[in-house]
Amino acid sequence: MAHIKKTRTPNTVGSRVKRFERLLRAVALLMLREGASEKQISSAMNRALNAAKRSPFDTPTLLHLYVSLSDLLHAWHEDPDYIDAKATPIALPLRGKGRSVESLLTKVSSTLPAEKVLASLKMQRLVRRVANGKYRPTQAVAHLRGNGPEMSGYLGRAILHLIETNETNLRASRGQKPLLERAAIIGDLPSRDAAAFRRFSAEQGANLVANANAWLEARRSRNSRQASRKSTLTAGLHVFAFLASPND
């Protein structure tokens, strides 16, 4: 998953809050039409806010942990110093100044403490232990399985990105190419085809994301000092499939 960091402007938070308010309004509208009461909706929002306030996760962890995981796994599968003659990721110790998971984190310019990323790798089962106390990645991309800070950060950013894409397309001038914002949905897929849909969507989504990631990685700024002096953007592509009840 490729990411290009951008400089935050003073009104970024306020702008995102307004966009998030529009999302809440859309969700509240659907819930009201489905029969939920104002009290139920308000209570749900208050519980979510109170739970968020009690969260022990700091901002850098929420914003960057899943990004660090993605960058690390990508480098582990692509960096010539960390793959063998068959282009297979080599087994690495977690720590050390030589070739290790810790040194690879430094190479991909992770801004988080190594212990946080290493703990997340284990918790999300993105690495497996092999001989001599070394580790290999279990997959090439960061499929998150546990409900930790990396999942909260990923979901939060994904929602904000969707809102921003929608807003950008609404403001697009004539002749300007809109950002990708499409959906393929039917309400009557036979239940017997659910497994086939899982396989089909996984294959098609993986191909799309792999191509997008290669395109982005080839264009990202590798010089952090240079990146801080010029305008940069966060760029990416989210893909997800879903199966839901006929009423959802």
BELLIN-V598865 format. One record per pair of residues at least 12 apart in sequence whose C-alpha atoms are under 10 Angstrom apart, sorted by the first residue. I is the first residue (numbers start at 1). J is the second residue. Records with the same first field share a line. If there is no record, write none. Layout:
# BELLIN-V598865
I = J  J
This chain:
# BELLIN-V598865
1 = 66  67  68  69  70  71  72  73  74  140  141  142  209  210  212  213  214  216  217  236  237  238
2 = 67  70  71  74  209  212  213  214  215  216  217  218  219  220  234  235  236  237
3 = 67  68  70  71  213  216  217  220  221  233  234  235  236  237
4 = 216  217  219  220  221  222  227  232  233  234  235  236
5 = 220  221  224  227  228  231  232  233  234  235
6 = 227  228  230  231  232  233  234  235
7 = 227  228  229  230  231  232  233  234
8 = 233
15 = 164
16 = 160  161  163  164
17 = 160
19 = 160  163  164  166  167
20 = 159  160  163  164
22 = 163
23 = 159  160  162  163
24 = 45
27 = 41
28 = 41  42  45
34 = 247
55 = 149
56 = 149
57 = 148  149  150  152  153
58 = 149
59 = 149  153
60 = 111  112  153
61 = 111  112  113  116  117  149  150  152  153
62 = 148  149  150  151  152  153  154  155  156  157
63 = 149  150  152  153  154  156  157
64 = 110  111  112  117  149  150  153  154
65 = 110  111  112  113  116  117  120  149  150  151  152  153  154
66 = 117  120  121  142  143  144  149  150  151  152  153  154
67 = 110  142  150  153  154
68 = 105  108  109  110  111  112  114  117  142  150
69 = 105  110  117  118  120  121  124  126  141  142  143  144  150
70 = 140  141  142  143
71 = 104  105  107  108  109  110  141  142  217
72 = 101  102  104  105  106  107  108  109  110  117  121  137  140  141  142
73 = 89  101  104  105  108  121  126  127  137  138  139  140  141  142
74 = 108  139  140  141  142  213  217
75 = 89  104  105  107  108  140
76 = 88  89  90  91  92  101  104  105  108  136  137  140
77 = 89  90  137  139  140  141
78 = 140
79 = 104  107
81 = 99  104
82 = 99  100  101  104
88 = 136
89 = 135  136  137  138  140
90 = 134  135  136  137
91 = 127  128  129  130  131  132  133  134  135  136  137
92 = 104  129  130  132  133  134  135  136  137
93 = 129  130  132  133  134  135  136
94 = 114  115  118  129  133  134  135  136
95 = 114  115  118  134
100 = 134  135
101 = 114  117  118  134  135  136
102 = 114  115  117  118
105 = 117  118
108 = 222
109 = 222  224
117 = 150
120 = 144  146  148  149  150
121 = 137  138  142  144
122 = 135
123 = 144  145  146  147  148
124 = 142  143  144  145  146  147  148  150  151
125 = 137  138  139  142  143  144  145  146
126 = 138  139  140  141  142  143  144  145
127 = 139
141 = 206  210
158 = 236  237  238  239
161 = 234  235  236  237  238
162 = 181  237  238
165 = 178  179  180  181
166 = 178  179  180  181
169 = 181
179 = 237
180 = 237  238
181 = 237  238
183 = 241
184 = 241
185 = 241  242  243
186 = 246
187 = 243  244  245  246  247  248
188 = 245  246
189 = 243  246
191 = 243
194 = 242  243
197 = 241  242  243
198 = 241  242  243
201 = 239  240  241  242
202 = 239  240  241
204 = 239
205 = 238  239  240  241
206 = 239
208 = 237  238  239
209 = 236  237  238  239
212 = 236  237  238
213 = 236  237
216 = 235  236  237
220 = 232  233  234  235
